[in-house]
Amino acid sequence: MHDGVIPPGPSGPPLVLPLFSVRAADLPAAGGKGANLGELIAAGLPVPPGFVVTTAAYRSHAARAGLDPVDAAAHPAAARTLLEDTPLDPATRHAISTALVELGPEGTAVAVRSSATAEDLPGAAFAGQQDTFLDVAGTEDVLEAVRSCWASLWTDRAVDYRQRQGIDPREVAIAVVVQRMVRAEAAGVVFTANPLTGRRDELVVDAAPGLGDAVVSGQVTPEHLVLAHDGAVRSLALQRDGAPRVLPDAAAAQLAEVAVAAERHFSGLAGEDRPQDIEWALADGRISIVQARPMTALPLEPPSLGAVQRAVGPFFLEMFTQRPYPLDVTGWLGPGVVRMLDLMAGSVGVRFPPLSELIRERDGVPLQLIPPRPRPTLAAVGAPLSVARRVRAFDTRHWTQDPLFRRFEGTVAELDAEDPAALPWPDLVRRVDRCNEAMEPLGRIRARYLPSAFVPFLPLRLLLLVLRRGRLASPLVAGGRTRTRDGNDALEALAAVVREDPELSRAARELDAAGFLAAVRSQPELGAFAVQLGAFLAEYGHRESLSVVIATAPTWRDDPTPVAAILQSLAAAPPHPNPRDPSAEALADLLQHPLLRFPRAAAAARGIVEACRRGLAFREDTHFHITRLMPPLRATFLELGRRLVAAGALAAPEDVFHLRLEELHALRDPVVMDDAEASRVRSLAERRARLRKEYARLPMLDPGLFARRRGGEDDPGALLTGTPASGGAATGPVRIVLGPEGFSSLRAGEVLVCPNTNPSWTPLFARAAAIVVDTGGLGSHAAIVAREYGVPAVMATGNGTVLLADGQAVRVDGTRGRVDRA
């Protein structure tokens, strides 16, 4: 079928352009590769001469062939055959033949490279997706290579890549770059930033003798160099031991100069740093550039961390194991969470860093977490007196009777009762601010009561030091009753109902989590349990599914599937007849010390322990209540998104997550939004979605910065080492659970190995033999609950989910922080 493009006539767009005439603005005609090479020539950099067969020539040929791009995407093999079998029209043959004559005498060898309009762009390099033909000589062979390049726009891999990038097949076209061949003595690739670490002060080079296609295709093991920007060699790995140098020092220095200049040029065009992935060739002692594209998915340069940042880093990393959206950052993290942390820090004379120092962004998309480095102010001088006053005035036993908490409860009740769909647009956007303002009373409560929560730890430490019972510290304080523990017990009670009811038990065994949940909600005979489940979700369903800093993720109440998976896991094993109470055991051990056999001494020790337990429970319970704001906040976000969808400004309600709160405040009511504004919003969301997808596999911060030793001389035979988080040792088969979708797979007695945890994971801990986590620290939720349940736990292993395998028998030593083969 015809694609609607009329073949260019005598006055139509040019079929061929000299490479030196092409600029970035010509990308629609010259494709990404052609536009970039033309820019390099304009910058005075060494690029072999050549020309571009423009997209107008391709569109003309596709129209002659009757190619429809939508059909081509569905049937790429047929599209390739169609393009290859259709003869070139005389005008295109003449334009290419004439350009070849101008490039050199008949028989001049050329490189023929595909240059699609969607390739070599930030976030979509399309590396290797279309074809390149080297050392092509003779007019007919070049014409055939051009046609083959056109056909390669519809290779299976290119079509699949475009689909994953969300690129409409009707919007893509292809040009072809024809360049005089460089008779290379050596060739390869240079990255103007380190693609693994993100360091911008390093150039990373792969080099091999001959043409560079063997390097980019991975057919050879290249010589590997890391260069400074001045060309100095920082490290060198030869192709093999004793092999001669492929890239001598002088050539390396020349390559560095050319590469840095290329990056500088493209960064100037973009208005921001734009590191480059450059293909180069060395001939007669001269470096030439044959291709350049922006580097994709490049990590931000690793931050330089101070001692305080390294200490607090694991706790913050645990909250950022998933990348927040722009709306998470500006509509919850900044005005809610960070504001509360700043209020708490200010109560002891410390300045908590602003959001701009915690999150590094690009185009509004969060890319990197910087652990906070709080700074003391002059007010810190009076902090001891302030802390002492608050210890006397505010007792954690009574914090829920504080008027501030009653105010918080009232605001949450108002938000829960309110229907966001009934609000006019300005009030709907303002509702986001109201949700964040509701956090302020809890922040003030934390500032008031934290001294009485943590000061008791000082006499406890002194007591255990004097009695030489330091090993009891963690289990002693883990016994406080918390709302998290209440929720876990409620899940155990629901699991008991499932276990004892034949119909529920059968459904839990035979269906997946979503199917089990659907059965409970739809089958009348399971209606009584559906009511019990509803009551549980009303009480505990506000718990975060990913992290307390990510309000865009569905809570248990929004999506109870993880709850169903937990119930399946718990119900699959018999109940514990006499569950251990490690905290009570530790307290009994402590009170057996001779110095504590006197009633008054024992009572004093018990009082200290109870105060510490209340302190940890206070921290956990205030966190529990903070998350009560997440369901109304997410409901507001989605209602904003639905209205923008109705105005044509977004494709789906969830796309609103890509916008920033200040941008939503600045928008007019979608009811009166014009097409231009709707198009601008839609383009902004789509651009950020592509950037977020580009960085999807990169962590917000490398967990390896905080991981302890992973085997070695100090840990002979250890599979993993990490932070000891809950004492004891246990043996069992590994069960890797990467997210809530895997909750139902855990069976009693297995070692739970996961990338990170939050309170929604903790119901599983009662059945796990041990816990191994890639991230986190001693004070994380996972560590605290593991100590409550007496389950050995090792945190911050770095990559346990990669190094261990399902079913592998391991021994987890939570006291020493290591995992060994069983």
C-alpha positions in Angstrom: 0.0 0.0 0.0 1.0 3.6 -0.6 2.4 5.4 2.5 1.0 8.7 1.5 4.4 10.2 0.5 4.5 11.7 -3.0 7.9 11.0 -4.7 9.9 14.3 -5.0 9.7 16.0 -8.3 12.4 18.2 -9.9 11.7 20.9 -7.3 11.2 18.5 -4.4 13.7 17.9 -1.5 17.2 16.9 -2.5 18.0 13.2 -2.9 21.7 13.6 -2.1 23.5 16.1 0.1 27.3 16.7 0.5 28.2 15.6 4.0 30.0 18.9 4.7 26.7 20.8 4.1 24.7 18.9 6.7 24.0 20.2 10.2 22.0 19.0 13.3 18.9 20.7 12.0 19.0 18.5 9.0 18.4 15.3 11.0 15.0 14.7 9.3 16.8 14.5 6.0 20.2 13.1 6.9 19.3 10.9 9.9 21.2 10.8 13.2 24.5 9.5 11.8 24.6 11.9 8.9 23.6 15.0 11.0 26.3 14.2 13.6 29.1 13.7 11.0 28.1 17.0 9.3 28.4 18.8 12.7 31.9 17.3 13.2 33.0 18.5 9.8 31.7 22.0 10.7 33.7 21.9 13.9 36.9 21.2 11.9 37.3 17.7 13.1 38.8 14.9 10.9 35.9 13.1 9.1 36.3 11.2 5.8 34.6 13.0 2.9 31.2 11.7 1.7 27.6 12.4 1.0 24.2 11.5 2.4 21.4 9.8 0.4 18.5 11.6 2.1 15.3 10.3 3.6 13.5 11.9 0.6 15.2 9.2 -1.6 14.1 6.5 0.8 10.5 7.8 0.9 10.4 8.0 -2.8 11.6 4.4 -3.1 9.2 3.2 -0.4 6.3 4.9 -2.2 7.3 3.3 -5.5 7.4 -0.1 -3.7 4.0 0.5 -2.2 5.3 0.0 1.4 3.0 0.9 4.3 5.0 1.5 7.5 2.4 -0.1 9.8 2.2 -3.2 7.7 6.0 -3.2 7.5 6.3 -3.2 11.3 3.9 -6.2 11.5 5.7 -8.1 8.6 9.3 -6.9 8.5 10.6 -9.7 6.3 8.1 -8.9 3.6 9.0 -5.2 3.9 12.7 -5.9 3.4 12.0 -8.0 0.3 9.7 -5.3 -1.1 12.4 -2.6 -0.8 15.2 -4.8 -2.1 13.3 -6.0 -5.1 12.0 -2.7 -6.3 14.3 -1.1 -8.9 15.7 2.4 -8.1 14.1 5.2 -10.0 16.3 7.0 -12.5 16.5 10.3 -10.6 17.9 8.5 -7.5 20.4 6.4 -9.5 21.6 9.6 -11.2 22.0 11.6 -8.0 24.0 8.8 -6.2 26.2 8.1 -9.3 27.0 11.8 -9.7 27.9 12.1 -6.0 30.2 9.0 -6.3 32.1 10.6 -9.2 32.7 13.7 -7.2 33.9 11.6 -4.3 36.6 9.8 -6.3 37.5 7.9 -9.4 35.5 4.8 -10.4 36.4 1.9 -8.0 37.0 4.2 -5.0 36.2 2.1 -1.9 33.5 3.6 0.3 31.7 2.8 3.5 27.9 2.7 3.2 26.2 3.3 6.6 22.5 3.4 7.6 21.4 6.7 9.2 17.8 6.5 10.5 16.0 9.5 11.8 15.4 7.8 15.2 19.0 6.8 15.8 22.0 8.4 17.5 19.6 10.3 19.8 19.9 10.8 23.6 18.2 7.7 25.0 18.0 5.8 21.7 21.4 5.0 20.2 20.1 2.2 17.9 23.6 0.9 18.0 23.9 -1.9 15.4 20.1 -2.0 14.6 20.5 -1.0 11.0 23.2 -2.2 8.6 26.6 -0.9 7.5 28.6 -2.1 4.5 32.4 -1.5 4.4 34.8 -1.5 1.5 32.2 -1.2 -1.2 33.5 -0.4 -4.7 31.7 0.3 -8.0 28.5 2.2 -8.7 26.3 -0.8 -8.9 27.6 -2.3 -5.7 27.1 1.0 -3.9 23.5 1.3 -5.3 22.8 -2.2 -4.0 24.3 -1.4 -0.6 22.1 1.7 -0.4 19.0 -0.4 -1.1 20.1 -2.9 1.5 20.5 -0.1 4.1 17.0 1.0 3.4 15.7 -2.6 3.8 17.6 -2.8 7.2 15.2 -0.2 8.6 12.8 -3.2 8.8 15.1 -5.8 10.3 13.4 -7.7 13.1 15.8 -6.3 15.7 15.3 -2.7 14.5 11.5 -3.1 14.6 11.6 -4.6 18.1 14.0 -1.9 19.3 11.7 0.8 18.0 8.7 -0.8 19.6 10.4 -0.9 23.0 11.4 2.7 22.6 7.8 3.6 21.8 8.6 5.0 18.3 5.7 5.1 15.8 6.7 3.2 12.6 5.0 6.0 10.6 7.4 8.5 11.9 10.7 6.8 11.1 12.7 7.1 7.9 16.2 6.3 6.9 19.1 8.1 5.1 22.3 6.5 4.0 25.8 7.9 4.6 28.4 7.1 1.9 32.0 7.9 2.9 35.4 7.3 1.4 37.0 4.3 3.2 39.8 4.9 5.6 42.5 2.2 5.1 42.8 1.8 8.9 45.9 0.4 10.6 43.8 0.3 13.8 40.3 1.3 14.7 37.8 1.1 17.5 35.6 3.0 19.9 36.2 5.8 22.4 33.7 6.8 25.1 34.3 10.3 26.4 33.0 9.3 29.8 33.5 6.0 31.6 30.3 4.0 30.7 30.5 1.8 33.8 31.3 4.4 36.6 30.0 7.6 34.9 33.3 9.4 35.6 33.6 12.4 33.2 37.4 12.8 33.6 38.1 9.5 31.8 38.1 8.4 28.2 37.6 4.6 27.7 39.0 3.2 24.5 38.8 -0.2 22.8 41.2 -0.7 19.9 42.0 -3.5 17.5 44.1 -3.8 14.3 42.4 -3.2 11.0 38.8 -2.0 10.5 36.7 -1.1 13.6 33.7 -3.4 12.8 35.3 -6.3 14.7 35.4 -4.2 17.8 31.8 -2.9 17.7 30.4 -6.3 16.7 32.3 -7.9 19.6 34.2 -10.4 17.4 37.6 -9.7 18.9 39.0 -8.9 22.4 40.3 -5.4 21.9 43.1 -3.6 23.6 41.5 -1.6 26.4 42.8 1.8 27.6 41.6 4.4 30.1 42.9 7.8 29.2 42.9 11.2 30.9 41.5 14.1 28.9 45.0 15.1 28.0 45.7 11.7 26.5 47.8 10.3 29.4 47.3 6.5 29.7 45.8 5.7 33.1 45.5 2.0 32.5 46.2 -0.4 29.7 45.1 -4.0 29.0 46.7 -5.5 25.9 44.8 -7.8 23.6 46.7 -10.7 25.2 49.9 -11.1 27.2 52.9 -10.1 25.1 50.8 -8.6 22.3 52.1 -5.4 20.6 50.4 -2.1 21.3 47.5 -1.4 18.9 47.3 2.3 19.9 50.6 3.9 20.6 50.9 6.8 23.1 51.1 9.4 20.4 48.0 8.1 18.7 46.2 7.8 22.0 46.9 11.5 22.8 45.7 12.5 19.3 42.5 10.4 19.8 41.9 12.1 23.2 42.2 15.5 21.7 39.8 14.7 18.9 37.3 13.0 21.2 37.2 15.8 23.8 36.7 18.3 21.0 33.8 16.3 19.6 32.2 16.1 23.0 32.7 19.8 23.6 31.0 20.6 20.3 27.9 18.5 20.9 27.6 19.7 24.5 27.6 23.2 23.2 24.8 22.4 20.8 22.8 20.7 23.5 23.4 23.3 26.2 24.4 20.5 28.6 27.1 17.9 29.0 26.7 15.4 26.2 29.4 12.6 26.4 29.9 10.8 23.1 30.3 7.2 21.8 32.8 7.7 18.9 34.0 5.2 16.3 37.5 6.1 15.0 40.1 4.9 12.6 43.9 5.4 12.6 45.6 5.6 9.2 49.0 7.0 8.3 49.3 8.3 11.9 46.1 10.3 11.7 42.9 9.8 13.6 39.6 10.1 11.7 36.1 10.0 13.1 33.7 7.8 11.2 30.7 8.0 13.6 29.6 9.7 16.8 26.5 9.4 18.9 25.4 10.5 22.4 26.2 8.0 25.1 23.0 6.4 26.5 22.2 5.2 30.0 25.4 6.8 31.2 25.6 6.8 35.1 26.0 10.1 36.7 29.5 10.6 38.1 29.8 8.9 41.4 29.6 11.3 44.3 32.5 11.8 46.7 31.1 10.8 50.1 32.1 11.9 53.5 32.1 9.8 56.7 28.6 10.9 57.7 27.3 10.2 54.2 28.8 6.7 54.3 27.2 6.1 57.7 23.7 7.2 56.7 23.9 6.1 53.1 22.5 2.6 53.5 19.4 3.8 55.2 18.6 6.3 52.4 19.6 3.8 49.7 17.1 1.4 51.1 14.4 4.0 50.4 15.6 4.7 46.9 16.0 1.2 45.4 13.4 2.3 42.9 13.6 5.5 41.0 11.0 8.0 42.0 9.0 9.9 39.4 9.3 13.7 39.1 5.9 14.0 40.8 7.2 11.8 43.7 10.1 14.2 44.2 8.2 17.5 43.9 4.8 16.4 45.2 5.8 14.3 48.2 9.5 13.9 48.9 10.4 17.6 49.0 7.3 19.2 50.5 6.5 16.3 52.8 9.4 13.9 53.7 12.3 16.3 53.4 10.4 19.1 55.1 9.7 16.8 58.0 13.4 15.7 58.2 14.5 19.3 58.2 12.1 20.1 61.0 13.5 17.2 63.1 17.1 18.1 62.4 16.4 21.8 63.2 15.2 20.8 66.6 18.8 19.9 67.6 20.4 22.8 65.7 21.3 20.9 62.5 20.5 21.9 58.9 19.2 19.1 56.8 20.3 19.5 53.2 17.7 20.8 50.7 16.2 18.6 48.1 18.5 20.0 45.4 21.5 18.5 47.3 19.8 15.1 47.7 18.6 14.4 44.2 20.5 15.0 40.9 18.2 15.4 38.0 18.2 15.7 34.3 15.2 17.4 32.6 13.3 16.9 35.8 13.9 13.2 36.0 15.7 12.0 39.2 18.9 10.2 38.2 21.1 10.0 41.3 20.7 10.0 45.1 23.3 11.9 47.2 23.2 10.7 50.8 22.6 13.7 53.1 25.3 15.5 55.0 23.6 17.4 57.8 25.4 20.5 58.9 25.4 21.9 62.5 24.3 25.5 63.0 24.9 27.9 65.9 21.7 26.6 67.4 23.4 23.3 68.1 25.1 24.9 71.1 21.8 24.9 72.9 20.7 21.5 71.7 21.7 19.6 74.9 19.5 21.8 77.0 16.7 21.6 74.5 16.9 17.8 74.4 16.9 17.6 78.2 13.8 19.8 78.4 12.0 17.6 75.8 12.9 14.4 77.7 11.2 15.8 80.8 8.2 17.2 78.9 7.4 14.6 76.3 7.1 10.9 77.2 6.7 8.4 74.4 4.1 6.5 76.4 1.7 9.3 75.7 2.5 10.6 72.2 -0.8 9.5 70.7 -2.7 11.7 73.2 -0.8 14.8 72.0 -3.1 17.4 70.4 -0.9 17.4 67.4 -1.7 13.8 66.7 -5.4 14.4 67.1 -5.0 17.2 64.5 -3.2 14.8 62.2 -6.0 12.2 62.6 -8.6 14.8 61.8 -6.9 15.9 58.6 -6.4 12.3 57.4 -10.1 11.6 58.0 -11.1 14.6 56.0 -8.8 13.6 53.1 -10.1 10.0 53.1 -13.7 11.2 53.1 -13.2 13.7 50.3 -13.8 12.7 46.7 -11.1 14.1 44.5 -13.2 13.8 41.4 -15.7 16.4 42.9 -13.1 19.1 43.2 -12.5 21.9 40.7 -9.0 21.9 39.1 -7.4 24.6 41.4 -8.6 22.8 44.5 -7.5 19.4 43.2 -3.9 20.6 42.7 -4.1 22.3 46.1 -5.1 19.0 47.6 -1.5 17.8 46.9 -0.3 20.6 49.1 -2.9 19.7 51.8 -1.6 16.1 51.9 1.9 17.4 52.5 0.9 20.0 55.0 -0.8 17.2 57.0 2.7 15.7 57.6 3.7 18.8 59.6 2.1 17.8 62.9 3.8 14.4 62.7 7.1 16.1 62.1 6.6 18.2 65.1 5.6 15.2 67.2 8.8 13.4 66.1 10.9 16.5 67.1 9.1 16.6 70.5 9.4 12.9 71.4 12.6 11.7 69.7 14.8 12.7 72.7 12.8 10.6 75.1 12.8 7.8 72.4 16.6 7.7 72.0 18.2 9.1 75.2 17.4 5.8 77.1 19.8 4.0 74.8 22.8 5.7 76.5 22.2 4.1 80.0 21.4 0.8 78.2 24.7 0.8 76.4 26.5 1.7 79.7 24.7 -1.0 81.6 25.5 -3.7 79.0 29.1 -2.5 78.9 29.5 -2.8 82.7 27.8 -6.2 82.8 29.7 -7.4 79.7 26.4 -8.3 77.9 26.8 -6.3 74.7 25.6 -9.2 72.6 22.1 -8.7 74.1 21.7 -5.1 72.8 19.8 -5.9 69.6 17.4 -8.6 70.9 16.7 -6.6 74.1 15.3 -3.6 72.3 13.4 -5.5 69.6 10.5 -6.5 71.7 8.4 -3.3 71.6 4.9 -3.7 70.3 4.4 -1.8 67.0 1.7 -1.2 64.5 3.8 -3.1 61.9 3.8 -6.1 64.2 0.1 -5.7 64.7 -0.4 -5.8 61.0 1.8 -8.9 60.6 -0.2 -10.6 63.4 -3.4 -9.7 61.6 -2.1 -11.3 58.5 -1.2 -14.4 60.4 -4.8 -14.5 61.7 -6.1 -14.2 58.1 -3.7 -16.9 57.0 -5.1 -19.2 59.7 -8.6 -18.7 58.3 -7.3 -19.6 54.8 -5.5 -22.6 56.1 -8.5 -24.0 58.0 -11.2 -23.4 55.4 -11.2 -26.0 52.6 -12.4 -23.7 49.8 -10.0 -20.9 50.7 -7.1 -23.3 51.1 -7.8 -24.9 47.7 -8.0 -21.5 46.0 -4.8 -20.4 47.7 -3.0 -23.5 46.5 -4.2 -23.7 43.0 -4.4 -20.0 41.9 -1.9 -17.3 41.5 -2.1 -14.3 43.8 -4.3 -12.3 41.4 -6.6 -15.3 40.8 -6.9 -16.0 44.6 -7.8 -12.3 45.2 -10.4 -12.4 42.4 -11.9 -15.6 43.8 -12.2 -14.1 47.3 -13.9 -11.0 45.9 -16.3 -12.8 43.5 -17.3 -16.1 44.9 -20.2 -15.9 47.4 -19.1 -18.8 49.5 -15.9 -16.8 50.3 -17.8 -13.6 51.1 -17.1 -13.8 54.9 -13.4 -13.9 54.3 -13.7 -11.0 51.8 -15.2 -8.9 54.6 -12.3 -9.8 56.9 -9.8 -8.9 54.2 -11.6 -5.6 53.6 -11.4 -4.8 57.3 -7.6 -5.6 57.3 -7.1 -3.3 54.3 -9.1 -0.5 55.9 -6.8 -0.7 58.9 -3.4 -1.5 57.4 -3.9 -1.1 53.6 -2.1 2.3 53.5 1.3 0.6 53.8 3.8 1.5 51.1 4.5 -1.2 48.5 7.9 0.2 47.4 9.1 2.9 49.6 7.9 5.7 51.9 9.4 8.2 49.3 7.4 6.9 46.4 3.8 8.0 46.6 3.0 7.1 43.0 3.2 3.4 43.7 0.0 1.6 44.6 -0.4 0.8 48.3 -2.0 -2.4 49.6 -5.3 -0.7 49.5 -4.9 0.3 45.9 -3.7 -3.2 44.8 -4.1 -6.0 47.4 -2.4 -8.6 45.2 0.8 -8.6 47.4 -1.4 -9.2 50.4 -3.0 -12.2 48.7 0.5 -13.4 47.9 1.6 -13.1 51.5 -1.5 -15.0 52.7 -0.7 -17.8 50.2 2.8 -18.0 51.6 1.8 -18.0 55.2 -1.1 -20.4 54.7 1.1 -22.9 52.9 2.9 -23.8 56.2 1.5 -25.0 59.5 1.4 -22.4 62.3 4.3 -22.2 64.8 3.1 -24.0 67.9 5.4 -22.1 70.3 7.0 -19.1 68.5 10.2 -17.9 70.1 10.3 -14.5 71.8 14.0 -13.5 71.4 13.4 -10.2 73.3 12.0 -12.0 76.3 14.8 -14.5 76.3 17.4 -11.7 76.1 15.8 -9.9 79.0 15.7 -13.0 81.1 19.4 -13.6 80.3 20.2 -10.0 81.4 18.3 -10.3 84.7 20.2 -13.4 85.6 23.4 -11.3 86.1 24.4 -11.3 89.8 24.3 -7.5 89.9 20.7 -7.5 88.9 19.3 -10.0 91.3 18.3 -7.2 93.7 14.7 -6.1 93.0 15.4 -2.4 92.7 18.4 -3.1 90.3 16.3 -5.5 88.2 13.4 -3.0 88.1 15.8 -0.2 87.0 17.2 -2.4 84.2 13.8 -3.5 83.1 12.7 0.2 83.0 15.7 1.1 80.8 14.9 -1.7 78.4 11.2 -0.9 78.2 12.0 2.8 77.5 14.3 1.8 74.6 11.6 -0.5 73.2 9.1 2.3 73.4 11.6 4.5 71.6 12.0 2.1 68.6 8.2 1.5 68.6 7.7 5.3 68.4 9.9 5.6 65.4 8.2 2.7 63.7 4.6 3.8 64.5 5.1 7.4 63.4 6.4 5.9 60.1 3.2 3.8 60.0 1.0 6.9 60.3 3.0 8.9 57.8 2.1 6.4 55.2 -1.6 7.0 55.8 -1.2 10.1 53.6 -0.1 8.1 50.6 -3.5 6.7 49.4 -5.2 10.1 49.3 -2.1 11.7 47.7 -1.9 9.0 45.0 -5.7 9.3 44.4 -5.1 13.0 43.8 -2.3 12.4 41.4 -4.4 9.9 39.3 -7.4 12.3 39.2 -5.1 15.0 37.9 -3.9 12.6 35.3 -7.5 11.5 34.3 -8.4 15.2 33.6 -5.3 15.7 31.5 -6.1 12.6 29.5 -9.6 13.9 28.9 -8.0 17.1 27.5 -5.7 15.1 25.2 -2.6 16.2 27.2 -1.7 12.7 28.4 -2.1 9.2 27.0 -2.8 7.6 30.4 -3.6 8.9 33.9 -0.3 7.5 35.2 1.6 9.7 32.8 1.0 12.6 35.2 3.8 11.0 37.3 6.3 12.4 34.8 5.2 16.0 35.6 6.5 18.2 38.4 4.1 19.7 41.0 5.0 23.3 40.0 4.1 22.4 36.4 0.7 21.2 37.4 0.2 24.4 39.5 1.0 26.4 36.4 -1.4 24.6 34.1 -4.8 26.0 33.2 -7.9 23.9 34.0 -7.8 21.1 31.3 -11.4 21.9 30.4 -10.2 25.2 28.8 -6.7 23.9 27.7 -5.9 24.6 24.1 -4.3 22.2 21.7 -0.9 23.8 21.9 -0.7 23.6 25.7 -2.0 20.0 25.6 0.6 19.1 23.0 3.4 20.7 25.1 2.4 18.7 28.2 2.1 15.5 26.2 5.6 16.0 24.7 7.1 16.8 28.1 5.7 13.6 29.6 6.8 11.5 26.7 10.3 13.0 26.7 10.7 12.3 30.5 9.3 8.8 30.0 12.0 8.0 27.5 14.7 9.4 29.7 13.4 7.4 32.7 13.3 4.3 30.5 16.9 4.9 29.4 18.0 4.9 33.1 15.7 2.1 34.2 18.5 -0.4 34.9 20.8 2.0 36.7 20.5 2.4 40.5 20.0 5.7 42.1 23.3 5.1 43.8 25.7 2.1 43.5 25.0 -0.2 46.5 28.6 -1.3 46.2 29.6 2.0 47.8 28.3 0.7 51.1 28.6 -3.1 50.8 31.1 -4.7 53.2 33.7 -7.2 52.2 32.5 -10.0 49.8 34.7 -12.9 50.6 38.5 -12.7 50.4 41.4 -13.4 52.7 39.4 -12.4 55.8 36.4 -14.5 54.8 37.7 -17.7 53.2 35.0 -19.6 51.5 32.3 -17.0 52.1 29.7 -16.7 49.3 28.7 -13.2 50.6 29.5 -10.9 53.4 27.5 -7.9 54.6 26.3 -6.0 57.7 25.3 -8.3 60.6 21.7 -7.3 61.3 20.1 -10.0 63.4 22.1 -12.6 65.3 22.1 -16.3 65.1 22.6 -18.7 62.3 20.3 -20.8 60.1 20.6 -23.1 57.1 18.1 -23.5 54.3 17.5 -23.3 50.5 17.7 -19.9 48.9 14.5 -18.3 47.6 15.1 -15.2 45.6 12.2 -12.7 45.7 12.7 -9.6 43.6 9.4 -7.9 44.5 5.8 -8.3 45.8 4.9 -10.4 42.8 7.1 -13.2 44.2 5.8 -13.1 47.8 3.7 -16.3 47.3 6.8 -18.3 46.2 8.4 -18.2 49.7 8.0 -21.4 51.7 8.7 -22.0 55.4 12.3 -22.7 56.1 13.7 -21.0 53.0 16.3 -18.3 53.1 14.7 -15.1 51.8 17.1 -13.3 49.5 15.9 -9.9 48.2 17.2 -6.7 46.8 15.6 -4.5 49.4 12.7 -4.5 51.9 10.1 -2.2 53.4 7.4 -3.0 56.0 5.3 -4.7 53.4 7.9 -7.5 53.3 8.0 -8.2 57.0 5.1 -10.6 57.3 7.3 -13.1 55.4 10.0 -13.0 58.0 8.1 -15.2 60.5 8.4 -18.1 58.0 11.9 -17.5 56.6 14.8 -19.4 58.0 17.0 -16.3 57.4 17.1 -13.0 55.6 19.7 -11.8 53.1 19.3 -8.3 51.6 21.3 -6.5 48.9 20.9 -3.1 50.7 20.0 -1.7 54.1 21.6 -1.4 57.5 21.4 -2.2 61.1 18.5 0.2 61.7 16.4 -0.6 58.6 12.9 -2.0 59.0 14.1 -5.4 57.8 16.8 -5.6 60.5 14.5 -4.4 63.2 11.7 -6.9 62.4 14.2 -9.7 61.8 15.5 -9.2 65.4 11.9 -9.1 66.7 11.3 -12.6 65.1 14.7 -13.9 66.0 15.5 -14.6 62.3 19.2 -14.3 61.3 19.7 -11.5 58.8 22.6 -10.1 56.8 22.1 -6.7 55.1 24.1 -4.7 52.5 25.5 -7.8 50.7 25.6 -5.7 47.5 24.6 -8.4 45.0 23.2 -11.4 46.8 20.3 -11.6 44.4 22.8 -12.1 41.6 25.3 -14.4 43.2 22.9 -16.8 44.9 20.4 -19.0 43.1 17.0 -20.5 44.0 17.3 -23.8 45.8 21.0 -23.3 46.7 21.7 -24.6 50.2 23.3 -21.9 52.3 24.1 -21.1 55.9 23.4 -17.5 57.0 25.3 -16.2 60.0 23.6 -13.1 61.1 26.1 -12.5 64.0 29.1 -12.4 61.7 27.4 -11.0 58.6 28.3 -13.8 56.2 26.6 -16.4 53.9 28.4 -19.7 53.3 27.7 -22.9 51.4 25.7 -25.3 53.6 
